[in-house]
Amino acid sequence: MTDKVNRELEMLKRHLIILKYVVENEPIGILKLAEETGIPSHKVRYSLRVLEQEGLIAASAPGAVTTERTESFLKDLDFSIDQIQETIRGLKEVKVDGRIS
């Protein structure tokens, strides 16, 4: 059950790394992103697709670029991460007795 959550968080981290490189180096293409981040190009391509679907980047001839939504997303990102951390801390409060009767 927790493996799926870990995989999703790792994927979110990868998407944010890709977004960071787009913000800092736009326009930037798949091959350059893969080279700069060390992330395989097929995973870069998937992250770019997700970021584009979210409206955070757009494809252009020279490479990925940010959109008008990117800035507001980045402003809210710390708050969103704080909420995720709070939820995770709350998980520790759920005590499950390991004994089965």
Secondary structure, DSSP 8 states (H G I E B T S, - for coil): -HHHHHHHHHHHHHHHHHHHHHHHH-SB-HHHHHHHH---HHHHHHHHHHHHHTTSEE--TTSBEE-HHHHHHHHHHHHHHHHHHHHHHHHHH--------
